[in-house]
Amino acid sequence: MKVFKQRLVVLFVLIFMGAQAQEKKTYKIHTVAFYNLENLFDTINDTTKYDEASPIMELNEALRGEAYKKKLHNMAKVVADIGLSDTHNSPAIIGISEVENRQVLVDLLNEPELIGKDYGIIHFESPDKRGIDVALLYQKALFKPLESKAHELLVYDDSSRERIYTRDQLLVSGELEGDLIHVIVNHWPSRSGGEARSRFKRVAAGKLNKKIIDSLQAIDPYAKVITMGDFNDNPTNDSMKKAMGTVADKDRVKLKGIYNPYENQYKKMGLGTTGYRDAWSLFDQILFTQPFLEKDYSSFRFYKAGIFNKSYLTNKEGRYKGYPLRMSNAGLSGGYSDHFPVYIYLIKEN
């Protein structure tokens, strides 16, 4: 009798395994990324902006063209490479910061590494005092933008009450292969003057970001919202934890909550995207709302988050070994940005 029962168990297991094999599922996978391009300025002096202080404008005029071409090539190489090893494609959607104007994005996308991807551009001129903007690039074959808007951040100096001009927050709503998603691209105020003295600016930015997300959730509580950028704050700072209410444990994210997959990477693993004074900061992050965490893969869901810190992007020696390999002030040597890109993978059942 015992042998008979064991045979029944084995038979059941074999039937179950056979059924599982027949029901093997396949998934689409896309990369959504963010990259701070660190001062991607053109070679033309724009009298309406303070672009004279950009690294490329500080070069001898005869060297600017060559430096600009090198910068474009290096940035295009990185963008094309993000997620390539897993998705066999460059990002379906990528948020960009620190670009001077739309034309530098056109020039970037005309580089050999990217021209065949047929990326579209969504860009608005912002009131930033340095003349730098954010933008969204998207593969036209994969993402269809439906609506876009620049939300201005109104912050004022505590003493003079004069407005501090900084980057807008770019909201783009569209369909990723038929799925409605909303993407916010950010570049929050810097820590100039010190983290504590400048904190109120980023808290204000966090409140604006949360307000945008709340407005989308008021229309649809199940809205799939991604907010990405160079936040100039770590995942544990007040702008994230208090102003936005981000959560590090995905099992504790409520319906209208915001999950930050980078908080544990920062706290538990000590990872970062930019280095300063011998310390890592994880300023570049991608956050998203709870519906991306559902287990029904009939629409796009979150799979993985990472920092794109390939070996060729890092310093190999010296004091800044392991930190992002920047293009030198001479502008003609190898180098990329002072930030590593970040990315998430979204998957959907075929």
One Martini backbone bead per residue (centre of mass of N, CA, C, O) as a GRO file, in nm:
protein
  350
    1MET     BB    1   0.058   0.063  -0.020
    2LYS     BB    2   0.301   0.253   0.004
    3VAL     BB    3   0.398   0.221  -0.291
    4PHE     BB    4   0.139   0.325  -0.422
    5LYS     BB    5   0.151   0.612  -0.302
    6GLN     BB    6   0.424   0.690  -0.424
    7ARG     BB    7   0.331   0.659  -0.719
    8LEU     BB    8   0.114   0.876  -0.706
    9VAL     BB    9   0.302   1.110  -0.640
   10VAL     BB   10   0.481   1.088  -0.889
   11LEU     BB   11   0.253   1.120  -1.095
   12PHE     BB   12   0.164   1.401  -1.003
   13VAL     BB   13   0.434   1.543  -1.052
   14LEU     BB   14   0.452   1.482  -1.354
   15ILE     BB   15   0.189   1.620  -1.434
   16PHE     BB   16   0.262   1.899  -1.319
   17MET     BB   17   0.521   1.942  -1.485
   18GLY     BB   18   0.383   1.920  -1.759
   19ALA     BB   19   0.192   2.159  -1.722
   20GLN     BB   20   0.410   2.369  -1.674
   21ALA     BB   21   0.554   2.337  -1.946
   22GLN     BB   22   0.299   2.417  -2.115
   23GLU     BB   23   0.277   2.705  -1.929
   24LYS     BB   24   0.500   2.864  -2.032
   25LYS     BB   25   0.615   3.189  -1.992
   26THR     BB   26   0.624   3.503  -2.156
   27TYR     BB   27   0.817   3.820  -2.186
   28LYS     BB   28   0.823   4.144  -2.178
   29ILE     BB   29   1.102   4.391  -2.196
   30HIS     BB   30   1.177   4.710  -2.035
   31THR     BB   31   1.348   5.014  -2.026
   32VAL     BB   32   1.377   5.251  -1.756
   33ALA     BB   33   1.542   5.572  -1.746
   34PHE     BB   34   1.824   5.771  -1.602
   35TYR     BB   35   2.021   6.079  -1.704
   36ASN     BB   36   2.294   6.271  -1.620
   37LEU     BB   37   2.485   6.470  -1.859
   38GLU     BB   38   2.657   6.694  -1.771
   39ASN     BB   39   2.662   6.957  -1.948
   40LEU     BB   40   2.487   6.968  -2.229
   41PHE     BB   41   2.643   7.180  -2.441
   42ASP     BB   42   2.694   7.395  -2.670
   43THR     BB   43   2.895   7.631  -2.884
   44ILE     BB   44   2.683   7.854  -2.822
   45ASN     BB   45   2.620   8.181  -2.736
   46ASP     BB   46   2.365   8.245  -2.506
   47THR     BB   47   2.234   8.553  -2.401
   48THR     BB   48   1.984   8.417  -2.222
   49LYS     BB   49   2.227   8.266  -2.082
   50TYR     BB   50   2.456   8.101  -1.845
   51ASP     BB   51   2.687   7.947  -2.058
   52GLU     BB   52   2.982   8.046  -1.999
   53ALA     BB   53   3.023   7.829  -1.746
   54SER     BB   54   3.059   7.608  -1.923
   55PRO     BB   55   3.298   7.391  -2.010
   56ILE     BB   56   3.288   7.442  -2.324
   57MET     BB   57   3.306   7.768  -2.303
   58GLU     BB   58   3.602   7.755  -2.161
   59LEU     BB   59   3.714   7.697  -2.418
   60ASN     BB   60   3.868   7.710  -2.686
   61GLU     BB   61   3.709   7.771  -2.974
   62ALA     BB   62   3.872   7.552  -3.149
   63LEU     BB   63   3.775   7.303  -2.937
   64ARG     BB   64   3.462   7.275  -2.913
   65GLY     BB   65   3.370   7.087  -3.142
   66GLU     BB   66   3.529   6.834  -3.049
   67ALA     BB   67   3.410   6.818  -2.763
   68TYR     BB   68   3.114   6.790  -2.845
   69LYS     BB   69   3.141   6.527  -3.006
   70LYS     BB   70   3.250   6.359  -2.770
   71LYS     BB   71   3.013   6.394  -2.581
   72LEU     BB   72   2.795   6.272  -2.762
   73HIS     BB   73   2.921   5.995  -2.798
   74ASN     BB   74   2.933   5.914  -2.498
   75MET     BB   75   2.632   5.945  -2.433
   76ALA     BB   76   2.523   5.749  -2.651
   77LYS     BB   77   2.662   5.494  -2.553
   78VAL     BB   78   2.515   5.477  -2.282
   79VAL     BB   79   2.221   5.481  -2.367
   80ALA     BB   80   2.246   5.223  -2.554
   81ASP     BB   81   2.347   5.031  -2.296
   82ILE     BB   82   2.100   5.042  -2.132
   83GLY     BB   83   1.983   4.713  -2.091
   84LEU     BB   84   2.101   4.541  -2.329
   85SER     BB   85   2.175   4.258  -2.197
   86ASP     BB   86   1.851   4.195  -2.136
   87THR     BB   87   1.675   4.342  -2.389
   88HIS     BB   88   1.819   4.417  -2.664
   89ASN     BB   89   1.793   4.729  -2.576
   90SER     BB   90   1.722   5.030  -2.541
   91PRO     BB   91   1.547   5.250  -2.399
   92ALA     BB   92   1.217   5.325  -2.415
   93ILE     BB   93   1.272   5.516  -2.160
   94ILE     BB   94   1.432   5.850  -2.096
   95GLY     BB   95   1.559   6.050  -1.865
   96ILE     BB   96   1.679   6.397  -1.866
   97SER     BB   97   1.965   6.598  -1.768
   98GLU     BB   98   2.154   6.869  -1.838
   99VAL     BB   99   2.027   7.053  -2.078
  100GLU     BB  100   2.012   7.330  -2.282
  101ASN     BB  101   1.847   7.199  -2.534
  102ARG     BB  102   1.700   7.054  -2.803
  103GLN     BB  103   1.945   7.033  -3.001
  104VAL     BB  104   2.125   6.842  -2.829
  105LEU     BB  105   1.924   6.605  -2.863
  106VAL     BB  106   1.933   6.582  -3.164
  107ASP     BB  107   2.236   6.528  -3.177
  108LEU     BB  108   2.236   6.275  -3.002
  109LEU     BB  109   2.024   6.107  -3.188
  110ASN     BB  110   2.241   6.127  -3.443
  111GLU     BB  111   2.398   5.918  -3.340
  112PRO     BB  112   2.488   5.602  -3.431
  113GLU     BB  113   2.376   5.458  -3.163
  114LEU     BB  114   2.061   5.607  -3.205
  115ILE     BB  115   1.928   5.661  -3.490
  116GLY     BB  116   1.778   5.369  -3.520
  117LYS     BB  117   1.558   5.418  -3.274
  118ASP     BB  118   1.360   5.652  -3.297
  119TYR     BB  119   1.350   5.910  -3.117
  120GLY     BB  120   1.178   6.107  -2.905
  121ILE     BB  121   1.086   6.448  -2.790
  122ILE     BB  122   1.054   6.602  -2.459
  123HIS     BB  123   1.057   6.966  -2.427
  124PHE     BB  124   1.129   7.236  -2.197
  125GLU     BB  125   1.179   7.546  -2.108
  126SER     BB  126   1.345   7.665  -1.833
  127PRO     BB  127   1.419   7.898  -1.553
  128ASP     BB  128   1.697   7.830  -1.514
  129LYS     BB  129   1.990   8.000  -1.441
  130ARG     BB  130   2.180   7.791  -1.618
  131GLY     BB  131   2.004   7.661  -1.863
  132ILE     BB  132   1.873   7.390  -1.758
  133ASP     BB  133   1.720   7.074  -1.845
  134VAL     BB  134   1.459   6.859  -1.906
  135ALA     BB  135   1.377   6.523  -2.043
  136LEU     BB  136   1.217   6.307  -2.293
  137LEU     BB  137   1.284   5.983  -2.416
  138TYR     BB  138   1.144   5.787  -2.700
  139GLN     BB  139   1.025   5.511  -2.850
  140LYS     BB  140   0.797   5.518  -3.101
  141ALA     BB  141   0.734   5.200  -3.113
  142LEU     BB  142   0.653   5.195  -2.779
  143PHE     BB  143   0.575   5.508  -2.734
  144LYS     BB  144   0.272   5.713  -2.666
  145PRO     BB  145   0.214   6.031  -2.645
  146LEU     BB  146  -0.058   6.240  -2.502
  147GLU     BB  147   0.076   6.418  -2.260
  148SER     BB  148   0.226   6.745  -2.164
  149LYS     BB  149   0.400   6.902  -1.872
  150ALA     BB  150   0.517   7.192  -1.703
  151HIS     BB  151   0.616   7.220  -1.362
  152GLU     BB  152   0.657   7.473  -1.153
  153LEU     BB  153   0.897   7.582  -0.913
  154LEU     BB  154   0.818   7.758  -0.612
  155VAL     BB  155   1.092   7.938  -0.476
  156TYR     BB  156   1.226   8.117  -0.181
  157ASP     BB  157   1.410   8.328  -0.025
  158ASP     BB  158   1.421   8.382   0.308
  159SER     BB  159   1.532   8.684   0.310
  160SER     BB  160   1.447   8.824   0.020
  161ARG     BB  161   1.205   8.670  -0.143
  162GLU     BB  162   1.332   8.561  -0.385
  163ARG     BB  163   1.336   8.388  -0.656
  164ILE     BB  164   1.420   8.048  -0.737
  165TYR     BB  165   1.563   7.933  -1.024
  166THR     BB  166   1.445   7.630  -1.169
  167ARG     BB  167   1.339   7.331  -1.245
  168ASP     BB  168   1.113   7.166  -1.393
  169GLN     BB  169   0.838   6.936  -1.397
  170LEU     BB  170   0.797   6.657  -1.605
  171LEU     BB  171   0.492   6.556  -1.763
  172VAL     BB  172   0.414   6.224  -1.899
  173SER     BB  173   0.158   6.086  -2.098
  174GLY     BB  174   0.119   5.731  -2.193
  175GLU     BB  175   0.187   5.448  -2.415
  176LEU     BB  176   0.306   5.124  -2.336
  177GLU     BB  177   0.198   4.913  -2.533
  178GLY     BB  178  -0.110   5.024  -2.423
  179ASP     BB  179  -0.006   5.136  -2.150
  180LEU     BB  180  -0.084   5.348  -1.903
  181ILE     BB  181   0.150   5.611  -1.828
  182HIS     BB  182   0.345   5.808  -1.589
  183VAL     BB  183   0.602   6.067  -1.626
  184ILE     BB  184   0.855   6.206  -1.412
  185VAL     BB  185   1.091   6.473  -1.449
  186ASN     BB  186   1.391   6.544  -1.253
  187HIS     BB  187   1.570   6.850  -1.104
  188TRP     BB  188   1.667   6.933  -0.820
  189PRO     BB  189   1.787   7.126  -0.606
  190SER     BB  190   2.071   7.200  -0.482
  191ARG     BB  191   2.344   7.208  -0.224
  192SER     BB  192   2.396   7.491  -0.223
  193GLY     BB  193   2.526   7.595   0.095
  194GLY     BB  194   2.412   7.327   0.184
  195GLU     BB  195   2.197   7.097   0.297
  196ALA     BB  196   2.039   7.254   0.518
  197ARG     BB  197   1.995   7.534   0.368
  198SER     BB  198   1.861   7.372   0.100
  199ARG     BB  199   1.624   7.180   0.187
  200PHE     BB  200   1.358   7.340   0.127
  201LYS     BB  201   1.368   7.304  -0.181
  202ARG     BB  202   1.333   6.987  -0.187
  203VAL     BB  203   1.075   6.976  -0.028
  204ALA     BB  204   0.915   7.139  -0.233
  205ALA     BB  205   0.962   6.937  -0.464
  206GLY     BB  206   0.823   6.699  -0.323
  207LYS     BB  207   0.544   6.832  -0.300
  208LEU     BB  208   0.498   6.869  -0.601
  209ASN     BB  209   0.523   6.574  -0.682
  210LYS     BB  210   0.289   6.474  -0.502
  211LYS     BB  211   0.072   6.652  -0.633
  212ILE     BB  212   0.084   6.522  -0.911
  213ILE     BB  213   0.017   6.236  -0.820
  214ASP     BB  214  -0.252   6.299  -0.679
  215SER     BB  215  -0.397   6.402  -0.937
  216LEU     BB  216  -0.387   6.124  -1.079
  217GLN     BB  217  -0.529   5.959  -0.841
  218ALA     BB  218  -0.800   6.114  -0.846
  219ILE     BB  219  -0.878   5.986  -1.122
  220ASP     BB  220  -0.672   5.723  -1.058
  221PRO     BB  221  -0.576   5.506  -0.813
  222TYR     BB  222  -0.424   5.310  -1.048
  223ALA     BB  223  -0.202   5.477  -1.128
  224LYS     BB  224   0.092   5.471  -1.335
  225VAL     BB  225   0.376   5.600  -1.166
  226ILE     BB  226   0.676   5.771  -1.265
  227THR     BB  227   0.962   5.892  -1.077
  228MET     BB  228   1.247   6.082  -1.190
  229GLY     BB  229   1.599   6.157  -1.098
  230ASP     BB  230   1.777   6.436  -0.978
  231PHE     BB  231   1.733   6.503  -0.629
  232ASN     BB  232   1.975   6.586  -0.435
  233ASP     BB  233   1.893   6.323  -0.274
  234ASN     BB  234   1.839   6.084  -0.062
  235PRO     BB  235   1.617   5.831   0.027
  236THR     BB  236   1.630   5.946   0.350
  237ASN     BB  237   1.523   6.214   0.304
  238ASP     BB  238   1.271   6.441   0.354
  239SER     BB  239   1.175   6.469   0.055
  240MET     BB  240   1.098   6.163   0.059
  241LYS     BB  241   0.977   6.064   0.340
  242LYS     BB  242   0.785   6.321   0.390
  243ALA     BB  243   0.686   6.465   0.126
  244MET     BB  244   0.629   6.167  -0.026
  245GLY     BB  245   0.624   5.887   0.133
  246THR     BB  246   0.829   5.672   0.105
  247VAL     BB  247   0.895   5.316   0.038
  248ALA     BB  248   1.107   5.024   0.090
  249ASP     BB  249   0.869   4.816   0.125
  250LYS     BB  250   0.669   4.659  -0.102
  251ASP     BB  251   0.466   4.519   0.113
  252ARG     BB  252   0.387   4.833   0.234
  253VAL     BB  253   0.241   4.935  -0.014
  254LYS     BB  254  -0.003   5.128  -0.090
  255LEU     BB  255  -0.207   5.221  -0.331
  256LYS     BB  256  -0.095   5.546  -0.301
  257GLY     BB  257   0.188   5.471  -0.297
  258ILE     BB  258   0.560   5.488  -0.275
  259TYR     BB  259   0.825   5.328  -0.434
  260ASN     BB  260   1.180   5.270  -0.327
  261PRO     BB  261   1.436   5.069  -0.454
  262TYR     BB  262   1.694   5.254  -0.341
  263GLU     BB  263   1.703   5.252  -0.031
  264ASN     BB  264   1.841   4.971   0.022
  265GLN     BB  265   2.089   5.024  -0.156
  266TYR     BB  266   2.186   5.250   0.037
  267LYS     BB  267   2.163   5.132   0.333
  268LYS     BB  268   2.268   4.817   0.285
  269MET     BB  269   2.493   4.864   0.028
  270GLY     BB  270   2.620   5.158  -0.036
  271LEU     BB  271   2.509   5.291  -0.283
  272GLY     BB  272   2.578   5.494  -0.586
  273THR     BB  273   2.593   5.781  -0.839
  274THR     BB  274   2.772   5.985  -0.660
  275GLY     BB  275   3.067   6.176  -0.577
  276TYR     BB  276   3.174   6.338  -0.255
  277ARG     BB  277   3.410   6.365  -0.043
  278ASP     BB  278   3.442   6.046  -0.010
  279ALA     BB  279   3.126   6.006  -0.094
  280TRP     BB  280   2.824   5.859  -0.132
  281SER     BB  281   2.546   5.918  -0.358
  282LEU     BB  282   2.174   5.873  -0.415
  283PHE     BB  283   2.023   6.086  -0.635
  284ASP     BB  284   1.949   5.866  -0.840
  285GLN     BB  285   1.604   5.788  -0.922
  286ILE     BB  286   1.327   5.538  -0.918
  287LEU     BB  287   0.982   5.578  -0.885
  288PHE     BB  288   0.662   5.419  -0.773
  289THR     BB  289   0.359   5.290  -0.788
  290GLN     BB  290   0.179   5.016  -0.677
  291PRO     BB  291   0.068   4.885  -0.953
  292PHE     BB  292   0.366   4.779  -1.033
  293LEU     BB  293   0.340   4.534  -0.796
  294GLU     BB  294   0.167   4.356  -0.923
  295LYS     BB  295   0.099   4.002  -1.033
  296ASP     BB  296  -0.037   4.102  -1.294
  297TYR     BB  297   0.103   4.047  -1.630
  298SER     BB  298  -0.102   4.195  -1.839
  299SER     BB  299   0.079   4.422  -1.739
  300PHE     BB  300   0.305   4.637  -1.647
  301ARG     BB  301   0.581   4.546  -1.431
  302PHE     BB  302   0.793   4.516  -1.185
  303TYR     BB  303   1.138   4.372  -1.160
  304LYS     BB  304   1.392   4.590  -1.168
  305ALA     BB  305   1.672   4.758  -1.008
  306GLY     BB  306   1.942   4.994  -1.111
  307ILE     BB  307   2.291   5.059  -1.163
  308PHE     BB  308   2.486   5.206  -1.420
  309ASN     BB  309   2.831   5.077  -1.353
  310LYS     BB  310   3.029   5.034  -1.557
  311SER     BB  311   3.362   5.020  -1.600
  312TYR     BB  312   3.387   5.256  -1.823
  313LEU     BB  313   3.249   5.471  -1.600
  314THR     BB  314   3.517   5.443  -1.430
  315ASN     BB  315   3.756   5.495  -1.221
  316LYS     BB  316   4.084   5.326  -1.190
  317GLU     BB  317   4.223   5.565  -1.021
  318GLY     BB  318   4.288   5.709  -0.738
  319ARG     BB  319   4.086   5.894  -0.539
  320TYR     BB  320   3.831   5.821  -0.761
  321LYS     BB  321   3.799   5.532  -0.740
  322GLY     BB  322   3.483   5.423  -0.882
  323TYR     BB  323   3.398   5.671  -0.992
  324PRO     BB  324   3.284   5.871  -1.206
  325LEU     BB  325   3.382   5.936  -1.540
  326ARG     BB  326   3.477   6.231  -1.640
  327MET     BB  327   3.493   6.487  -1.833
  328SER     BB  328   3.723   6.689  -1.885
  329ASN     BB  329   3.796   7.022  -1.901
  330ALA     BB  330   3.930   6.983  -2.183
  331GLY     BB  331   3.718   6.779  -2.351
  332LEU     BB  332   3.918   6.538  -2.506
  333SER     BB  333   3.871   6.315  -2.327
  334GLY     BB  334   3.767   6.075  -2.163
  335GLY     BB  335   3.419   6.055  -2.072
  336TYR     BB  336   3.108   6.152  -1.909
  337SER     BB  337   2.980   6.157  -1.597
  338ASP     BB  338   2.900   6.237  -1.250
  339HIS     BB  339   2.682   6.015  -1.325
  340PHE     BB  340   2.491   5.749  -1.287
  341PRO     BB  341   2.272   5.556  -1.411
  342VAL     BB  342   1.926   5.455  -1.404
  343TYR     BB  343   1.704   5.156  -1.363
  344ILE     BB  344   1.421   4.978  -1.498
  345TYR     BB  345   1.216   4.690  -1.518
  346LEU     BB  346   0.959   4.593  -1.742
  347ILE     BB  347   0.688   4.351  -1.737
  348LYS     BB  348   0.507   4.133  -1.982
  349GLU     BB  349   0.281   3.928  -2.089
  350ASN     BB  350   0.229   3.761  -2.400
   0.00000   0.00000   0.00000
